[in-house]
Each structure stands twice: as structure tokens, then as C-alpha cells.
Amino acid sequence: MAVGDLQKTVGRNLRTYRLQRGLSQEAFADLLGVHRTYMGGIERGERNLTLKSLERIAEQIGVDPRELMTPRD
Amino acid sequence: MAVGDLQKTVGRNLRTYRLQRGLSQEAFADLLGVHRTYMGGIERGERNLTLKSLERIAEQIGVDPRELMTPRD
């Protein structure tokens, strides 16, 4: 695993979560109380999130932060 | 789970890892290529680590970053 993979996995999982609920990036960003462009950066795996930011997001959507860090299929 | 718990869990797990190997904070910091005071802050759960920093540390000690985030008994 290379450094940076974790934020990419988190981004992909958040995107999957959002799409499964049929939400736009904007609606999802609103839901999480963050800016749409910031959320876009997270989904693309470009944001080097802190543990606290990850915790806040995970808490707001009711998932375990470690689950967001786990690659799917 | 409250925001900030994750960094406390990571800190506790790193301290356990270090003590199990009989390393001083200084030796452990050297091993990880970080400063001793920075490492002390991480162990005390005071550092809001980024995912990349967590990945680097986990990689250097050969553990899964998610394992470092998992509370032990």
C-alpha cells in the first residue's frame, strides 16, 4: 500500500455511499456541512484528511471510520 | 464515539507497540524518522494526524493503519 491510498479509498467509499443514496455532490456536501468543492476533492482522493475530519464525516453518515478506509471489491 | 477518539486510540496503540519492543520514545521516534516531541504528542493522542502521516507510520512499523485505529481491550 502506498502513502495516499488511504485517502483514495475513503474518497471512493464516500462516493459510493452518496451514489447509492442518489445524492448530488452538492446535496451530500450540504448534508455533511462542508463545501461542495471540498467534498469533490475528498471524493477524488485529493484531500489529505485528518483523523478528526474523517471522524466527523463518518459520524454524520453513521458509519465506522475504519469502514470508510476499507477498500471494496 | 466522540471526535478525537481516533487519534487517542492511535496514540495508545503506538505506545503499546513501542513498549512491547522495549523502545524509548526517542528510539521509536528515530525509527520512524520523526521528532521525539512530535511522537510524544501522537502517543498522548494530542496530534490530529492526517491519513498520510498515519499511513507512513503504519507502513514503517509494518501494520495496517486500520489496526492502529482499533481500540484494544
Backbone of each chain as nested JSON, in Angstrom:
{
  "chains": [
    {"id": "A", "residues": [
      {"number": 1, "name": "MET", "atoms": {"N": [0.841, -1.201, 0.0], "CA": [0.0, 0.0, 0.0], "C": [0.878, 1.254, 0.0]}},
      {"number": 2, "name": "ALA", "atoms": {"N": [0.592, 2.164, -0.881], "CA": [1.382, 3.391, -0.968], "C": [0.728, 4.505, -0.156]}},
      {"number": 3, "name": "VAL", "atoms": {"N": [1.563, 5.441, 0.288], "CA": [1.046, 6.596, 1.017], "C": [0.141, 7.395, 0.079]}},
      {"number": 4, "name": "GLY", "atoms": {"N": [-1.079, 7.654, 0.503], "CA": [-2.061, 8.349, -0.328], "C": [-3.203, 7.418, -0.72]}},
      {"number": 5, "name": "ASP", "atoms": {"N": [-2.967, 6.122, -0.587], "CA": [-4.009, 5.153, -0.935], "C": [-5.22, 5.268, -0.018]}},
      {"number": 6, "name": "LEU", "atoms": {"N": [-4.933, 5.56, 1.239], "CA": [-5.995, 5.61, 2.233], "C": [-7.017, 6.692, 1.887]}},
      {"number": 7, "name": "GLN", "atoms": {"N": [-6.533, 7.857, 1.52], "CA": [-7.472, 8.938, 1.196], "C": [-8.228, 8.645, -0.086]}},
      {"number": 8, "name": "LYS", "atoms": {"N": [-7.611, 7.868, -0.99], "CA": [-8.315, 7.477, -2.217], "C": [-9.429, 6.482, -1.883]}},
      {"number": 9, "name": "THR", "atoms": {"N": [-9.123, 5.553, -1.004], "CA": [-10.139, 4.58, -0.594], "C": [-11.31, 5.287, 0.096]}},
      {"number": 10, "name": "VAL", "atoms": {"N": [-10.989, 6.2, 1.002], "CA": [-12.044, 6.951, 1.692], "C": [-12.903, 7.697, 0.671]}},
      {"number": 11, "name": "GLY", "atoms": {"N": [-12.264, 8.324, -0.293], "CA": [-12.984, 9.067, -1.323], "C": [-13.92, 8.178, -2.133]}},
      {"number": 12, "name": "ARG", "atoms": {"N": [-13.4, 7.043, -2.557], "CA": [-14.219, 6.114, -3.349], "C": [-15.408, 5.617, -2.535]}},
      {"number": 13, "name": "ASN", "atoms": {"N": [-15.159, 5.296, -1.276], "CA": [-16.256, 4.783, -0.447], "C": [-17.319, 5.845, -0.194]}},
      {"number": 14, "name": "LEU", "atoms": {"N": [-16.885, 7.078, -0.025], "CA": [-17.864, 8.158, 0.189], "C": [-18.68, 8.394, -1.082]}},
      {"number": 15, "name": "ARG", "atoms": {"N": [-18.021, 8.299, -2.228], "CA": [-18.73, 8.478, -3.488], "C": [-19.776, 7.364, -3.665]}},
      {"number": 16, "name": "THR", "atoms": {"N": [-19.359, 6.133, -3.373], "CA": [-20.284, 5.004, -3.463], "C": [-21.482, 5.219, -2.536]}},
      {"number": 17, "name": "TYR", "atoms": {"N": [-21.177, 5.62, -1.313], "CA": [-22.238, 5.881, -0.33], "C": [-23.225, 6.913, -0.872]}},
      {"number": 18, "name": "ARG", "atoms": {"N": [-22.691, 7.999, -1.429], "CA": [-23.518, 9.084, -1.954], "C": [-24.366, 8.621, -3.132]}},
      {"number": 19, "name": "LEU", "atoms": {"N": [-23.733, 7.908, -4.069], "CA": [-24.456, 7.477, -5.276], "C": [-25.548, 6.467, -4.929]}},
      {"number": 20, "name": "GLN", "atoms": {"N": [-25.257, 5.612, -3.964], "CA": [-26.272, 4.635, -3.54], "C": [-27.53, 5.328, -3.003]}},
      {"number": 21, "name": "ARG", "atoms": {"N": [-27.335, 6.532, -2.503], "CA": [-28.474, 7.293, -1.975], "C": [-29.014, 8.305, -2.978]}},
      {"number": 22, "name": "GLY", "atoms": {"N": [-28.457, 8.277, -4.164], "CA": [-28.941, 9.153, -5.225], "C": [-28.747, 10.628, -4.938]}},
      {"number": 23, "name": "LEU", "atoms": {"N": [-27.696, 10.934, -4.179], "CA": [-27.458, 12.337, -3.839], "C": [-26.469, 12.973, -4.809]}},
      {"number": 24, "name": "SER", "atoms": {"N": [-26.673, 14.249, -5.105], "CA": [-25.672, 15.009, -5.861], "C": [-24.525, 15.349, -4.914]}},
      {"number": 25, "name": "GLN", "atoms": {"N": [-23.367, 15.713, -5.495], "CA": [-22.238, 16.127, -4.648], "C": [-22.635, 17.313, -3.775]}},
      {"number": 26, "name": "GLU", "atoms": {"N": [-23.451, 18.189, -4.372], "CA": [-23.854, 19.379, -3.627], "C": [-24.748, 19.013, -2.432]}},
      {"number": 27, "name": "ALA", "atoms": {"N": [-25.717, 18.132, -2.685], "CA": [-26.624, 17.726, -1.607], "C": [-25.852, 16.997, -0.501]}},
      {"number": 28, "name": "PHE", "atoms": {"N": [-24.893, 16.175, -0.926], "CA": [-24.105, 15.421, 0.036], "C": [-23.226, 16.366, 0.866]}},
      {"number": 29, "name": "ALA", "atoms": {"N": [-22.635, 17.327, 0.186], "CA": [-21.807, 18.316, 0.893], "C": [-22.649, 19.081, 1.912]}},
      {"number": 30, "name": "ASP", "atoms": {"N": [-23.876, 19.461, 1.494], "CA": [-24.779, 20.164, 2.414], "C": [-25.07, 19.314, 3.641]}},
      {"number": 31, "name": "LEU", "atoms": {"N": [-25.344, 18.049, 3.368], "CA": [-25.656, 17.091, 4.437], "C": [-24.519, 17.024, 5.454]}},
      {"number": 32, "name": "LEU", "atoms": {"N": [-23.304, 17.067, 4.948], "CA": [-22.13, 16.938, 5.821], "C": [-21.667, 18.291, 6.355]}},
      {"number": 33, "name": "GLY", "atoms": {"N": [-22.295, 19.35, 5.872], "CA": [-21.913, 20.679, 6.339], "C": [-20.546, 21.119, 5.844]}},
      {"number": 34, "name": "VAL", "atoms": {"N": [-20.167, 20.666, 4.653], "CA": [-18.894, 21.108, 4.058], "C": [-19.175, 21.728, 2.69]}},
      {"number": 35, "name": "HIS", "atoms": {"N": [-18.147, 22.36, 2.123], "CA": [-18.333, 22.989, 0.821], "C": [-18.252, 21.947, -0.279]}},
      {"number": 36, "name": "ARG", "atoms": {"N": [-19.005, 22.162, -1.346], "CA": [-19.083, 21.224, -2.456], "C": [-17.714, 20.943, -3.087]}},
      {"number": 37, "name": "THR", "atoms": {"N": [-16.9, 21.97, -3.236], "CA": [-15.591, 21.746, -3.867], "C": [-14.665, 20.937, -2.941]}},
      {"number": 38, "name": "TYR", "atoms": {"N": [-14.807, 21.176, -1.643], "CA": [-14.026, 20.411, -0.665], "C": [-14.441, 18.944, -0.745]}},
      {"number": 39, "name": "MET", "atoms": {"N": [-15.757, 18.718, -0.804], "CA": [-16.284, 17.352, -0.88], "C": [-15.826, 16.672, -2.172]}},
      {"number": 40, "name": "GLY", "atoms": {"N": [-15.83, 17.418, -3.274], "CA": [-15.356, 16.864, -4.543], "C": [-13.911, 16.395, -4.423]}},
      {"number": 41, "name": "GLY", "atoms": {"N": [-13.089, 17.205, -3.772], "CA": [-11.679, 16.863, -3.557], "C": [-11.52, 15.608, -2.703]}},
      {"number": 42, "name": "ILE", "atoms": {"N": [-12.373, 15.483, -1.705], "CA": [-12.334, 14.278, -0.858], "C": [-12.686, 13.055, -1.697]}},
      {"number": 43, "name": "GLU", "atoms": {"N": [-13.766, 13.165, -2.472], "CA": [-14.208, 12.017, -3.293], "C": [-13.147, 11.611, -4.311]}},
      {"number": 44, "name": "ARG", "atoms": {"N": [-12.422, 12.579, -4.828], "CA": [-11.366, 12.256, -5.793], "C": [-10.075, 11.774, -5.111]}},
      {"number": 45, "name": "GLY", "atoms": {"N": [-10.09, 11.729, -3.789], "CA": [-8.921, 11.243, -3.062], "C": [-7.789, 12.235, -3.034]}},
      {"number": 46, "name": "GLU", "atoms": {"N": [-8.123, 13.508, -3.245], "CA": [-7.09, 14.538, -3.307], "C": [-6.821, 15.198, -1.95]}},
      {"number": 47, "name": "ARG", "atoms": {"N": [-7.719, 14.949, -1.01], "CA": [-7.606, 15.616, 0.282], "C": [-6.936, 14.721, 1.316]}},
      {"number": 48, "name": "ASN", "atoms": {"N": [-5.882, 15.245, 1.898], "CA": [-5.19, 14.524, 2.956], "C": [-5.933, 14.793, 4.26]}},
      {"number": 49, "name": "LEU", "atoms": {"N": [-7.048, 14.099, 4.419], "CA": [-7.925, 14.302, 5.576], "C": [-7.212, 14.051, 6.899]}},
      {"number": 50, "name": "THR", "atoms": {"N": [-7.631, 14.765, 7.919], "CA": [-7.145, 14.459, 9.262], "C": [-8.083, 13.429, 9.89]}},
      {"number": 51, "name": "LEU", "atoms": {"N": [-7.603, 12.803, 10.938], "CA": [-8.434, 11.816, 11.628], "C": [-9.725, 12.452, 12.149]}},
      {"number": 52, "name": "LYS", "atoms": {"N": [-9.636, 13.688, 12.608], "CA": [-10.842, 14.353, 13.119], "C": [-11.86, 14.608, 12.009]}},
      {"number": 53, "name": "SER", "atoms": {"N": [-11.38, 15.041, 10.846], "CA": [-12.313, 15.278, 9.727], "C": [-12.966, 13.97, 9.321]}},
      {"number": 54, "name": "LEU", "atoms": {"N": [-12.163, 12.921, 9.259], "CA": [-12.697, 11.602, 8.913], "C": [-13.747, 11.167, 9.934]}},
      {"number": 55, "name": "GLU", "atoms": {"N": [-13.444, 11.374, 11.202], "CA": [-14.384, 11.002, 12.267], "C": [-15.7, 11.767, 12.13]}},
      {"number": 56, "name": "ARG", "atoms": {"N": [-15.599, 13.072, 11.849], "CA": [-16.811, 13.894, 11.731], "C": [-17.692, 13.397, 10.598]}},
      {"number": 57, "name": "ILE", "atoms": {"N": [-17.065, 13.129, 9.443], "CA": [-17.817, 12.656, 8.283], "C": [-18.46, 11.304, 8.6]}},
      {"number": 58, "name": "ALA", "atoms": {"N": [-17.664, 10.409, 9.156], "CA": [-18.159, 9.059, 9.462], "C": [-19.323, 9.134, 10.448]}},
      {"number": 59, "name": "GLU", "atoms": {"N": [-19.172, 9.997, 11.446], "CA": [-20.215, 10.153, 12.452], "C": [-21.507, 10.657, 11.81]}},
      {"number": 60, "name": "GLN", "atoms": {"N": [-21.366, 11.628, 10.925], "CA": [-22.558, 12.226, 10.322], "C": [-23.323, 11.266, 9.421]}},
      {"number": 61, "name": "ILE", "atoms": {"N": [-22.601, 10.323, 8.82], "CA": [-23.321, 9.361, 7.975], "C": [-23.507, 8.024, 8.699]}},
      {"number": 62, "name": "GLY", "atoms": {"N": [-23.09, 7.984, 9.958], "CA": [-23.367, 6.808, 10.783], "C": [-22.609, 5.547, 10.397]}},
      {"number": 63, "name": "VAL", "atoms": {"N": [-21.353, 5.717, 9.97], "CA": [-20.534, 4.541, 9.685], "C": [-19.251, 4.603, 10.528]}},
      {"number": 64, "name": "ASP", "atoms": {"N": [-18.594, 3.472, 10.638], "CA": [-17.326, 3.414, 11.356], "C": [-16.238, 4.002, 10.461]}},
      {"number": 65, "name": "PRO", "atoms": {"N": [-15.389, 4.897, 11.014], "CA": [-14.332, 5.486, 10.181], "C": [-13.449, 4.425, 9.526]}},
      {"number": 66, "name": "ARG", "atoms": {"N": [-13.227, 3.309, 10.219], "CA": [-12.382, 2.252, 9.644], "C": [-13.029, 1.615, 8.432]}},
      {"number": 67, "name": "GLU", "atoms": {"N": [-14.371, 1.633, 8.445], "CA": [-15.098, 1.064, 7.304], "C": [-14.85, 1.932, 6.065]}},
      {"number": 68, "name": "LEU", "atoms": {"N": [-14.809, 3.235, 6.261], "CA": [-14.542, 4.146, 5.141], "C": [-13.136, 3.953, 4.587]}},
      {"number": 69, "name": "MET", "atoms": {"N": [-12.25, 3.391, 5.392], "CA": [-10.863, 3.178, 4.979], "C": [-10.642, 1.808, 4.363]}},
      {"number": 70, "name": "THR", "atoms": {"N": [-11.696, 1.027, 4.303], "CA": [-11.565, -0.345, 3.806], "C": [-11.939, -0.43, 2.329]}},
      {"number": 71, "name": "PRO", "atoms": {"N": [-10.998, -0.871, 1.47], "CA": [-11.298, -0.973, 0.042], "C": [-12.424, -1.977, -0.21]}},
      {"number": 72, "name": "ARG", "atoms": {"N": [-13.295, -1.638, -1.141], "CA": [-14.405, -2.536, -1.532], "C": [-14.052, -3.201, -2.857]}},
      {"number": 73, "name": "ASP", "atoms": {"N": [-14.445, -4.43, -2.986], "CA": [-14.19, -5.323, -4.148], "C": [-12.963, -5.007, -4.976]}}
    ]},
    {"id": "B", "residues": [
      {"number": 1, "name": "MET", "atoms": {"N": [-18.918, 7.289, 19.821], "CA": [-17.525, 7.72, 19.637], "C": [-17.461, 9.224, 19.398]}},
      {"number": 2, "name": "ALA", "atoms": {"N": [-16.628, 9.889, 20.142], "CA": [-16.504, 11.342, 20.005], "C": [-15.356, 11.692, 19.065]}},
      {"number": 3, "name": "VAL", "atoms": {"N": [-15.475, 12.849, 18.434], "CA": [-14.405, 13.318, 17.559], "C": [-13.14, 13.539, 18.407]}},
      {"number": 4, "name": "GLY", "atoms": {"N": [-12.046, 12.914, 18.009], "CA": [-10.803, 12.992, 18.772], "C": [-10.437, 11.635, 19.37]}},
      {"number": 5, "name": "ASP", "atoms": {"N": [-11.43, 10.751, 19.428], "CA": [-11.184, 9.411, 19.976], "C": [-10.197, 8.627, 19.116]}},
      {"number": 6, "name": "LEU", "atoms": {"N": [-10.302, 8.834, 17.82], "CA": [-9.482, 8.069, 16.888], "C": [-7.995, 8.346, 17.121]}},
      {"number": 7, "name": "GLN", "atoms": {"N": [-7.643, 9.596, 17.268], "CA": [-6.232, 9.92, 17.464], "C": [-5.743, 9.43, 18.825]}},
      {"number": 8, "name": "LYS", "atoms": {"N": [-6.66, 9.352, 19.804], "CA": [-6.277, 8.807, 21.118], "C": [-6.023, 7.307, 21.005]}},
      {"number": 9, "name": "THR", "atoms": {"N": [-6.87, 6.628, 20.237], "CA": [-6.686, 5.18, 20.045], "C": [-5.37, 4.909, 19.32]}},
      {"number": 10, "name": "VAL", "atoms": {"N": [-5.11, 5.667, 18.266], "CA": [-3.857, 5.504, 17.526], "C": [-2.665, 5.717, 18.471]}},
      {"number": 11, "name": "GLY", "atoms": {"N": [-2.732, 6.741, 19.285], "CA": [-1.651, 7.041, 20.219], "C": [-1.417, 5.912, 21.204]}},
      {"number": 12, "name": "ARG", "atoms": {"N": [-2.506, 5.412, 21.776], "CA": [-2.387, 4.313, 22.742], "C": [-1.792, 3.078, 22.08]}},
      {"number": 13, "name": "ASN", "atoms": {"N": [-2.235, 2.773, 20.884], "CA": [-1.729, 1.579, 20.189], "C": [-0.252, 1.722, 19.829]}},
      {"number": 14, "name": "LEU", "atoms": {"N": [0.144, 2.916, 19.443], "CA": [1.56, 3.123, 19.129], "C": [2.422, 3.003, 20.391]}},
      {"number": 15, "name": "ARG", "atoms": {"N": [1.907, 3.521, 21.501], "CA": [2.639, 3.416, 22.762], "C": [2.793, 1.934, 23.151]}},
      {"number": 16, "name": "THR", "atoms": {"N": [1.69, 1.19, 23.029], "CA": [1.737, -0.249, 23.343], "C": [2.767, -0.946, 22.465]}},
      {"number": 17, "name": "TYR", "atoms": {"N": [2.715, -0.645, 21.168], "CA": [3.657, -1.239, 20.225], "C": [5.095, -0.951, 20.666]}},
      {"number": 18, "name": "ARG", "atoms": {"N": [5.36, 0.298, 21.005], "CA": [6.71, 0.72, 21.395], "C": [7.163, 0.018, 22.678]}},
      {"number": 19, "name": "LEU", "atoms": {"N": [6.269, -0.007, 23.677], "CA": [6.645, -0.592, 24.972], "C": [6.882, -2.092, 24.856]}},
      {"number": 20, "name": "GLN", "atoms": {"N": [6.075, -2.735, 24.012], "CA": [6.259, -4.179, 23.8], "C": [7.642, -4.481, 23.221]}},
      {"number": 21, "name": "ARG", "atoms": {"N": [8.213, -3.506, 22.535], "CA": [9.537, -3.69, 21.948], "C": [10.644, -3.097, 22.809]}},
      {"number": 22, "name": "GLY", "atoms": {"N": [10.241, -2.605, 23.979], "CA": [11.22, -2.056, 24.916], "C": [11.958, -0.831, 24.39]}},
      {"number": 23, "name": "LEU", "atoms": {"N": [11.28, -0.061, 23.54], "CA": [11.913, 1.132, 22.967], "C": [11.57, 2.371, 23.783]}},
      {"number": 24, "name": "SER", "atoms": {"N": [12.531, 3.282, 23.883], "CA": [12.253, 4.597, 24.462], "C": [11.497, 5.419, 23.423]}},
      {"number": 25, "name": "GLN", "atoms": {"N": [10.838, 6.495, 23.876], "CA": [10.152, 7.38, 22.915], "C": [11.149, 7.909, 21.892]}},
      {"number": 26, "name": "GLU", "atoms": {"N": [12.349, 8.19, 22.375], "CA": [13.358, 8.756, 21.485], "C": [13.778, 7.744, 20.416]}},
      {"number": 27, "name": "ALA", "atoms": {"N": [14.018, 6.515, 20.828], "CA": [14.427, 5.478, 19.881], "C": [13.31, 5.21, 18.868]}},
      {"number": 28, "name": "PHE", "atoms": {"N": [12.084, 5.23, 19.359], "CA": [10.937, 4.971, 18.482], "C": [10.776, 6.106, 17.473]}},
      {"number": 29, "name": "ALA", "atoms": {"N": [10.932, 7.339, 17.954], "CA": [10.847, 8.498, 17.064], "C": [11.935, 8.416, 15.988]}},
      {"number": 30, "name": "ASP", "atoms": {"N": [13.134, 8.036, 16.406], "CA": [14.25, 7.891, 15.457], "C": [13.896, 6.857, 14.383]}},
      {"number": 31, "name": "LEU", "atoms": {"N": [13.346, 5.755, 14.861], "CA": [12.962, 4.658, 13.973], "C": [11.965, 5.144, 12.909]}},
      {"number": 32, "name": "LEU", "atoms": {"N": [11.057, 6.01, 13.35], "CA": [10.011, 6.494, 12.448], "C": [10.445, 7.737, 11.679]}},
      {"number": 33, "name": "GLY", "atoms": {"N": [11.619, 8.254, 12.034], "CA": [12.111, 9.45, 11.361], "C": [11.326, 10.705, 11.696]}},
      {"number": 34, "name": "VAL", "atoms": {"N": [10.802, 10.749, 12.927], "CA": [10.092, 11.958, 13.374], "C": [10.753, 12.475, 14.651]}},
      {"number": 35, "name": "HIS", "atoms": {"N": [10.362, 13.676, 15.05], "CA": [10.958, 14.252, 16.254], "C": [10.312, 13.66, 17.5]}},
      {"number": 36, "name": "ARG", "atoms": {"N": [11.128, 13.523, 18.545], "CA": [10.663, 12.918, 19.797], "C": [9.437, 13.639, 20.385]}},
      {"number": 37, "name": "THR", "atoms": {"N": [9.426, 14.962, 20.33], "CA": [8.281, 15.676, 20.913], "C": [7.015, 15.483, 20.072]}},
      {"number": 38, "name": "TYR", "atoms": {"N": [7.211, 15.388, 18.788], "CA": [6.071, 15.109, 17.886], "C": [5.507, 13.733, 18.217]}},
      {"number": 39, "name": "MET", "atoms": {"N": [6.407, 12.766, 18.367], "CA": [5.992, 11.401, 18.692], "C": [5.291, 11.34, 20.04]}},
      {"number": 40, "name": "GLY", "atoms": {"N": [5.804, 12.097, 21.009], "CA": [5.163, 12.15, 22.322], "C": [3.721, 12.651, 22.193]}},
      {"number": 41, "name": "GLY", "atoms": {"N": [3.538, 13.679, 21.381], "CA": [2.197, 14.229, 21.147], "C": [1.268, 13.223, 20.503]}},
      {"number": 42, "name": "ILE", "atoms": {"N": [1.809, 12.458, 19.581], "CA": [0.994, 11.42, 18.935], "C": [0.579, 10.375, 19.972]}},
      {"number": 43, "name": "GLU", "atoms": {"N": [1.538, 9.922, 20.762], "CA": [1.236, 8.885, 21.768], "C": [0.195, 9.373, 22.776]}},
      {"number": 44, "name": "ARG", "atoms": {"N": [0.246, 10.65, 23.106], "CA": [-0.733, 11.187, 24.061], "C": [-2.074, 11.495, 23.387]}},
      {"number": 45, "name": "GLY", "atoms": {"N": [-2.165, 11.251, 22.104], "CA": [-3.434, 11.466, 21.399], "C": [-3.727, 12.923, 21.152]}},
      {"number": 46, "name": "GLU", "atoms": {"N": [-2.677, 13.753, 21.193], "CA": [-2.881, 15.198, 21.041], "C": [-2.759, 15.655, 19.597]}},
      {"number": 47, "name": "ARG", "atoms": {"N": [-2.248, 14.763, 18.734], "CA": [-1.993, 15.157, 17.348], "C": [-3.126, 14.718, 16.438]}},
      {"number": 48, "name": "ASN", "atoms": {"N": [-3.675, 15.683, 15.726], "CA": [-4.726, 15.386, 14.751], "C": [-4.04, 14.943, 13.453]}},
      {"number": 49, "name": "LEU", "atoms": {"N": [-3.583, 13.698, 13.471], "CA": [-2.831, 13.138, 12.346], "C": [-3.613, 13.182, 11.041]}},
      {"number": 50, "name": "THR", "atoms": {"N": [-2.909, 13.325, 9.946], "CA": [-3.559, 13.169, 8.646], "C": [-3.476, 11.697, 8.244]}},
      {"number": 51, "name": "LEU", "atoms": {"N": [-4.286, 11.345, 7.263], "CA": [-4.267, 9.956, 6.783], "C": [-2.88, 9.587, 6.245]}},
      {"number": 52, "name": "LYS", "atoms": {"N": [-2.232, 10.535, 5.584], "CA": [-0.898, 10.234, 5.051], "C": [0.125, 9.989, 6.162]}},
      {"number": 53, "name": "SER", "atoms": {"N": [0.075, 10.801, 7.21], "CA": [1.005, 10.587, 8.324], "C": [0.752, 9.229, 8.965]}},
      {"number": 54, "name": "LEU", "atoms": {"N": [-0.52, 8.917, 9.136], "CA": [-0.883, 7.618, 9.718], "C": [-0.38, 6.479, 8.833]}},
      {"number": 55, "name": "GLU", "atoms": {"N": [-0.557, 6.64, 7.542], "CA": [-0.09, 5.608, 6.59], "C": [1.418, 5.424, 6.675]}},
      {"number": 56, "name": "ARG", "atoms": {"N": [2.142, 6.537, 6.745], "CA": [3.607, 6.45, 6.803], "C": [4.061, 5.697, 8.045]}},
      {"number": 57, "name": "ILE", "atoms": {"N": [3.472, 6.057, 9.18], "CA": [3.844, 5.4, 10.438], "C": [3.504, 3.912, 10.374]}},
      {"number": 58, "name": "ALA", "atoms": {"N": [2.301, 3.615, 9.907], "CA": [1.857, 2.219, 9.842], "C": [2.768, 1.413, 8.918]}},
      {"number": 59, "name": "GLU", "atoms": {"N": [3.124, 2.016, 7.806], "CA": [3.993, 1.341, 6.843], "C": [5.359, 1.054, 7.478]}},
      {"number": 60, "name": "GLN", "atoms": {"N": [5.879, 2.046, 8.184], "CA": [7.211, 1.869, 8.754], "C": [7.279, 0.787, 9.824]}},
      {"number": 61, "name": "ILE", "atoms": {"N": [6.16, 0.588, 10.531], "CA": [6.199, -0.47, 11.543], "C": [5.484, -1.735, 11.036]}},
      {"number": 62, "name": "GLY", "atoms": {"N": [5.063, -1.701, 9.782], "CA": [4.527, -2.916, 9.165], "C": [3.179, -3.365, 9.699]}},
      {"number": 63, "name": "VAL", "atoms": {"N": [2.313, -2.394, 10.038], "CA": [0.96, -2.766, 10.448], "C": [-0.052, -2.066, 9.539]}},
      {"number": 64, "name": "ASP", "atoms": {"N": [-1.279, -2.567, 9.576], "CA": [-2.355, -1.95, 8.814], "C": [-2.812, -0.684, 9.545]}},
      {"number": 65, "name": "PRO", "atoms": {"N": [-2.96, 0.429, 8.825], "CA": [-3.392, 1.661, 9.505], "C": [-4.709, 1.491, 10.271]}},
      {"number": 66, "name": "ARG", "atoms": {"N": [-5.597, 0.652, 9.736], "CA": [-6.884, 0.435, 10.424], "C": [-6.697, -0.274, 11.752]}},
      {"number": 67, "name": "GLU", "atoms": {"N": [-5.621, -1.079, 11.806], "CA": [-5.348, -1.785, 13.054], "C": [-4.948, -0.775, 14.133]}},
      {"number": 68, "name": "LEU", "atoms": {"N": [-4.196, 0.238, 13.726], "CA": [-3.78, 1.276, 14.679], "C": [-4.983, 2.07, 15.197]}},
      {"number": 69, "name": "MET", "atoms": {"N": [-6.07, 2.059, 14.424], "CA": [-7.27, 2.803, 14.799], "C": [-8.245, 1.961, 15.608]}},
      {"number": 70, "name": "THR", "atoms": {"N": [-7.888, 0.711, 15.846], "CA": [-8.804, -0.194, 16.539], "C": [-8.483, -0.245, 18.029]}},
      {"number": 71, "name": "PRO", "atoms": {"N": [-9.454, 0.115, 18.875], "CA": [-9.194, 0.093, 20.316], "C": [-8.907, -1.325, 20.802]}},
      {"number": 72, "name": "ARG", "atoms": {"N": [-7.947, -1.449, 21.709], "CA": [-7.617, -2.755, 22.316], "C": [-8.214, -2.808, 23.717]}},
      {"number": 73, "name": "ASP", "atoms": {"N": [-8.764, -3.881, 24.083], "CA": [-9.481, -4.13, 25.372], "C": [-9.561, -2.952, 26.327]}}
    ]}
  ]
}
